[in-house]
Amino acid sequence: MSELMLELNGISKSYSRGKPGQVDVLRGADLNLRAGEVVALLAPSGGGKSTLLHIAGLLDTPDDGMIKVGGQELTGKGDRRRTSVRRQDIGFIYQFHHLLPEFSAVENIVLPQLANGTSQGEANARALDLLTRVGLESRADHRPAALSGGEQQRVAFCRALANQPRILLADEPTGNLDPGTSDQVFAALMDLVADTGMTALIATHNLDLAARMDRTIRLENGILTD
């Protein structure tokens, strides 16, 4: 059986919204993701999927529960340790691309690599390789404003994979695209994930896209179910 890459056990998270009391977003959520597994996360709007992804990606802390990434327990670890693991092991994709507008496509993919200590030459080579994999090698020098929505999101995928993370977390990665473009962009994402063998947790409302993944989990009333 393949290695457990991400483990969440008994994750709880609540937010106060004034009187009369708090909102329990996650209530003892459990999740195990194995190496190479691509899992769809379905949840109603406002159901806590973004909170779950932020906790899984070490961007937020739970009120209770345990988090392991690649077998390392990170519950209660300090910001420096969490940041190091997040930078090395986790890639993020959001519904909106959040590319830096003043930089070209290739530069947007190079920058996180430089921040991670990669040399300029290696960073450029990897960025161009990733752009080639998603069919955008001819658009490498274009800034985001000169790219279509689907092209922008494919560049965002490449940026998320720039530092070769072991885990990819995606929050509605094609939710801002029309159906035809969404299908093409999702196919590019799945090809990238398959090529790298990474583990992925992808939140989506699209049941057709969810059916193309290895399995589907649902977040309902703060609890994860298969």
C-alpha positions as CSV (number, residue, x, y, z in Angstrom):
1,M,0.0,0.0,0.0
2,S,1.4,3.4,-0.9
3,E,2.6,6.0,1.6
4,L,0.2,8.3,3.4
5,M,1.1,11.8,2.2
6,L,-1.6,13.8,4.1
7,E,-3.3,12.8,7.3
8,L,-6.0,14.9,9.1
9,N,-7.5,13.4,12.2
10,G,-10.3,14.9,14.3
11,I,-9.9,18.3,12.7
12,S,-12.3,20.9,14.3
13,K,-12.6,24.6,13.5
14,S,-15.1,27.2,14.7
15,Y,-15.5,30.9,14.0
16,S,-17.3,33.4,16.1
17,R,-19.9,35.5,14.2
18,G,-21.1,37.6,17.1
19,K,-24.2,36.7,19.0
20,P,-25.8,34.2,19.5
21,G,-22.6,32.2,19.2
22,Q,-20.0,30.4,17.1
23,V,-20.2,28.6,13.8
24,D,-18.7,25.1,13.8
25,V,-17.2,24.8,10.3
26,L,-15.3,21.5,10.8
27,R,-16.4,19.0,13.4
28,G,-13.9,16.2,13.8
29,A,-13.0,15.8,10.1
30,D,-10.8,12.9,9.1
31,L,-8.9,12.5,5.8
32,N,-6.1,10.2,4.5
33,L,-4.5,10.8,1.1
34,R,-2.0,8.4,-0.3
35,A,0.9,9.1,-2.6
36,G,-0.3,9.5,-6.2
37,E,-3.9,9.7,-5.3
38,V,-6.2,12.4,-6.9
39,V,-9.3,13.0,-4.8
40,A,-12.3,15.2,-5.4
41,L,-13.7,17.3,-2.6
42,L,-17.4,18.1,-2.8
43,A,-19.1,20.6,-0.5
44,P,-22.0,23.0,-0.6
45,S,-21.2,26.7,-0.9
46,G,-20.0,28.0,2.5
47,G,-19.6,24.4,3.7
48,G,-16.1,24.7,4.9
49,K,-14.0,23.4,1.9
50,S,-11.7,26.4,1.8
51,T,-11.2,26.2,5.6
52,L,-10.3,22.5,5.2
53,L,-7.9,23.2,2.4
54,H,-6.2,26.0,4.3
55,I,-5.7,23.8,7.3
56,A,-4.5,20.9,5.2
57,G,-2.0,23.3,3.5
58,L,-0.8,24.7,6.9
59,L,-2.2,28.2,6.1
60,D,-4.5,28.0,9.1
61,T,-4.5,26.1,12.3
62,P,-7.4,23.9,13.7
63,D,-8.9,24.3,17.1
64,D,-8.4,20.6,17.6
65,G,-7.0,17.6,15.8
66,M,-3.8,16.3,14.2
67,I,-2.1,17.1,10.9
68,K,0.6,15.0,9.3
69,V,2.4,15.8,6.0
70,G,4.5,13.0,4.6
71,G,4.5,11.3,8.0
72,Q,5.6,14.4,9.8
73,E,3.3,15.6,12.6
74,L,2.9,19.3,12.3
75,T,0.2,19.9,14.9
76,G,1.2,22.9,17.0
77,K,4.5,23.5,15.2
78,G,5.7,27.0,14.9
79,D,5.4,29.3,11.9
80,R,8.9,28.7,10.6
81,R,8.5,24.9,10.5
82,R,5.1,25.1,9.0
83,T,6.3,27.6,6.3
84,S,9.2,25.4,5.5
85,V,7.0,22.3,4.9
86,R,4.5,24.3,3.0
87,R,7.1,25.8,0.7
88,Q,8.8,22.4,0.1
89,D,5.9,20.0,-0.1
90,I,2.6,21.8,-0.9
91,G,1.3,23.5,-4.0
92,F,-1.8,25.6,-4.1
93,I,-4.3,26.5,-6.9
94,Y,-7.2,28.8,-6.5
95,Q,-10.3,29.7,-8.5
96,F,-8.6,33.0,-9.6
97,H,-5.1,32.8,-10.9
98,H,-3.5,35.5,-8.8
99,L,-0.6,35.9,-11.2
100,L,1.7,38.9,-10.8
101,P,0.6,41.2,-13.6
102,E,3.9,42.9,-14.1
103,F,5.7,39.7,-14.8
104,S,5.6,37.3,-17.8
105,A,4.2,33.8,-17.6
106,V,7.6,32.3,-17.3
107,E,8.7,34.8,-14.7
108,N,5.6,34.0,-12.6
109,I,6.8,30.4,-12.5
110,V,10.5,31.2,-12.0
111,L,9.9,33.5,-8.9
112,P,8.7,30.9,-6.4
113,Q,11.7,28.7,-7.4
114,L,14.2,31.5,-6.8
115,A,12.5,32.1,-3.4
116,N,13.1,28.4,-2.7
117,G,16.8,28.6,-3.5
118,T,16.8,27.3,-7.0
119,S,19.4,28.8,-9.4
120,Q,18.2,31.1,-12.2
121,G,19.1,28.7,-14.9
122,E,17.4,25.7,-13.3
123,A,14.3,27.8,-12.6
124,N,14.0,29.0,-16.1
125,A,14.4,25.5,-17.5
126,R,11.7,24.0,-15.2
127,A,9.4,26.9,-16.0
128,L,9.7,26.4,-19.7
129,D,9.3,22.7,-19.3
130,L,6.0,23.1,-17.4
131,L,4.7,25.6,-19.9
132,T,5.5,23.2,-22.7
133,R,3.6,20.5,-20.9
134,V,0.4,22.6,-20.9
135,G,0.9,23.9,-24.5
136,L,1.9,27.4,-23.6
137,E,5.6,27.5,-24.6
138,S,4.8,30.1,-27.3
139,R,3.2,32.3,-24.6
140,A,6.1,32.2,-22.1
141,D,7.0,35.9,-22.5
142,H,3.4,37.2,-22.4
143,R,2.1,39.0,-19.3
144,P,-1.1,37.8,-17.7
145,A,-3.2,40.5,-19.3
146,A,-2.3,39.2,-22.7
147,L,-3.4,35.7,-21.9
148,S,-6.9,34.2,-22.0
149,G,-8.6,33.0,-18.8
150,G,-7.8,29.4,-19.6
151,E,-4.1,30.3,-20.4
152,Q,-3.8,32.3,-17.1
153,Q,-5.1,29.4,-15.1
154,R,-2.7,26.9,-16.8
155,V,0.2,29.3,-15.9
156,A,-1.1,29.2,-12.3
157,F,-1.0,25.4,-12.4
158,C,2.6,25.5,-13.5
159,R,3.5,28.0,-10.8
160,A,1.9,25.7,-8.2
161,L,4.1,22.8,-9.4
162,A,7.2,24.9,-9.8
163,N,8.9,23.7,-6.6
164,Q,7.9,20.1,-7.3
165,P,5.5,19.7,-4.3
166,R,4.4,16.3,-3.1
167,I,0.9,17.5,-2.4
168,L,-1.4,19.7,-4.5
169,L,-4.4,21.5,-3.0
170,A,-6.8,23.1,-5.4
171,D,-9.9,25.2,-4.6
172,E,-12.3,25.3,-7.5
173,P,-9.4,25.5,-10.0
174,T,-11.7,25.8,-13.0
175,G,-14.7,27.4,-11.4
176,N,-14.1,30.8,-13.1
177,L,-14.0,29.4,-16.6
178,D,-16.7,28.5,-19.2
179,P,-17.6,24.8,-19.5
180,G,-15.5,24.2,-22.6
181,T,-12.4,26.0,-21.3
182,S,-12.9,24.3,-17.9
183,D,-12.8,20.9,-19.5
184,Q,-9.6,21.6,-21.4
185,V,-7.9,23.3,-18.5
186,F,-8.8,20.4,-16.1
187,A,-7.4,17.9,-18.6
188,A,-4.1,19.9,-18.5
189,L,-4.1,19.8,-14.7
190,M,-4.7,16.0,-14.6
191,D,-1.9,15.4,-17.1
192,L,0.5,17.5,-14.9
193,V,-0.5,15.6,-11.8
194,A,-0.2,12.2,-13.6
195,D,3.3,13.2,-15.0
196,T,4.6,14.1,-11.6
197,G,2.9,11.4,-9.5
198,M,1.9,13.9,-6.8
199,T,-1.1,13.6,-4.5
200,A,-3.9,16.0,-5.1
201,L,-7.0,17.2,-3.3
202,I,-9.3,19.1,-5.7
203,A,-12.4,20.9,-4.5
204,T,-15.0,21.3,-7.2
205,H,-18.8,21.6,-7.7
206,N,-18.5,19.9,-11.1
207,L,-19.7,16.3,-10.7
208,D,-18.3,15.4,-14.2
209,L,-14.8,16.5,-13.2
210,A,-15.1,14.8,-9.9
211,A,-15.9,11.5,-11.6
212,R,-12.6,11.7,-13.5
213,M,-10.6,11.5,-10.2
214,D,-9.6,8.4,-8.2
215,R,-12.3,8.9,-5.6
216,T,-14.7,11.5,-4.2
217,I,-15.2,12.7,-0.6
218,R,-17.9,15.0,0.7
219,L,-17.8,17.6,3.4
220,E,-21.2,17.8,5.0
221,N,-22.1,19.5,8.3
222,G,-18.4,19.7,9.1
223,I,-17.6,16.0,8.7
224,L,-15.9,14.3,5.7
225,T,-17.5,11.2,4.3
226,D,-16.7,8.9,1.3
